Amino acid sequence: MATKKFVCQVCGYVYEGESAPSQCPVCKAPATQFKEVEQPGDPTKPAKKKRDTNSNVYTLIYAAVMVIVVAFLLAFVNSSLRSRQDENIKMDTKKQILSALHVTGVKDVNAEYARYVKADCLMDAEGRLDEKVDDRDFATSYEKEVKEHGRLHVFVCEVEGETKYVIPVYGTGLWGALWGYVALNADKSSVYGVYFSHASETPGLGAEIVTDAFKGQFVGKQALDADKVVLGVMKHGKVENPACQVDGISGGTITSNGVDQMLKNCLGNYIKFLTSKE
Amino acid sequence: MSQLFSKKNKEVFATPLGLNNPVTVQVLGICSALAVTAKLEPAIVMGLSVTIITGFSNVIISLIRRTIPNRIRIIVQLVVVAALVTIVSEILKAFAYDVSVQLSVYIGLIITNCILMGRLEAFAMSNGPWESFLDGLGNGLGYAKILVIVAFFRELLGSGTLLGFRIIPQSVYDAGYINNGLMVMPPMALVIVACIIWWQRSRHKELQDK
């Protein structure tokens, strides 16, 4: 039904029809002089469409379809990338463990991890390490491991011929989660190195716990006194016992306290292992 | 082909890089410009991510613009942007994990970047897909350009490095030079952006307020 409009370029006559007339009825110009005019839309069509897109039913169906399409799309992307992401998270966790052992800037994380970390053990109720668990999947959330499975991991490592024990720790800072790894020397008390990270502490204040300046303070401190965990973080400038306490971050008191609590709680879980003389 | 790169389309692409820059002229997206510009690398990644997301969200919105119910159009735009951002973030986690850790929350914050919503509402809702794509790329790159300039100065003066490589030699430090710690703090990003705006307006009289 759509009729087109043609304008004669010579006299301006407007012809309506399917195609240009062979001759202009006014000035007798040939068909080539006619030019089609683009009409500002078919008057019946847009009106119908407009009513459509504004109706409640249309809006509701539109929203529902959109949600379903997007949900399927995201689910597909997520499931197709999941294995790669898990691999990255595992690599990152291994990197963090190595970082507690002062092994940083590694290129081939898996090779270096295999070189330094001899076994991923679990502590049993008597504080002994269970060695026969190498086929278990490498865990990435040690908070989950403890709270959901009751597994207390200890990484038995070897650096330059000496045995080190790496213990995962987790806690809460000011805004979110804190976690880290504490590497102890073979005496199970003096600290060899630590690694801390956080989800969302304040940059420049609480987030300073990840700096080498803060982590370096822990090296050589005693974690245990008799059978209590004494390794801790004190308010900036309030250190009483430099053998086992380190300076907190000034301006990051809650984060510093979080680190303190994290060390006392998590190392406390391992007290039987740490005090056993095997 | 010539139509695809017509003068008008070139303008659509080029003006956000200069005279209609989203950061310095429209003053959009300042918040993330403060957050990710302490180092050059996240600034580049953030700039590219925003460019890709503005480009494609513009295309998608432009393609479906006639079907979008007017009353829920902002929500539809948000859903498209949020879906794209989630996909980009998943891809980064799979293929550039270190970068995704570094950008952490800021990737999610692209959703609230006003440049995106601004371009969708102002341009993609009333223009064709190809023009919208160019407009999105142009605005994204205009944003990326400012981010990179700011990050260049902040990393060079604040840490003495560029992309992690040491630029200022050790001998300069030995002679008593200290990194400007203020450069690492967010307020310096505002000062640098202000300097860029000042420089741009002093060169282009038409941008100056009467």
Chai-1 contact restraints between the chains, C-beta under 6 A:
chainA,res_idxA,chainB,res_idxB,connection_type,confidence,min_distance_angstrom,max_distance_angstrom,comment,restraint_id
A,T53,B,P69,contact,1.0,0.0,6.0,A-B,restraint_1
A,Y58,B,P69,contact,1.0,0.0,6.0,A-B,restraint_2
A,T59,B,P69,contact,1.0,0.0,6.0,A-B,restraint_3
A,T59,B,I72,contact,1.0,0.0,6.0,A-B,restraint_4
A,Y62,B,P69,contact,1.0,0.0,6.0,A-B,restraint_5
A,V70,B,V79,contact,1.0,0.0,6.0,A-B,restraint_6
A,V70,B,A83,contact,1.0,0.0,6.0,A-B,restraint_7
A,L74,B,T86,contact,1.0,0.0,6.0,A-B,restraint_8
A,V77,B,I87,contact,1.0,0.0,6.0,A-B,restraint_9
A,V77,B,E90,contact,1.0,0.0,6.0,A-B,restraint_10
A,L81,B,E90,contact,1.0,0.0,6.0,A-B,restraint_11
A,L81,B,A94,contact,1.0,0.0,6.0,A-B,restraint_12
A,R84,B,A94,contact,1.0,0.0,6.0,A-B,restraint_13
A,Q85,B,K93,contact,1.0,0.0,6.0,A-B,restraint_14
A,Q85,B,A94,contact,1.0,0.0,6.0,A-B,restraint_15
A,N88,B,Y97,contact,1.0,0.0,6.0,A-B,restraint_16
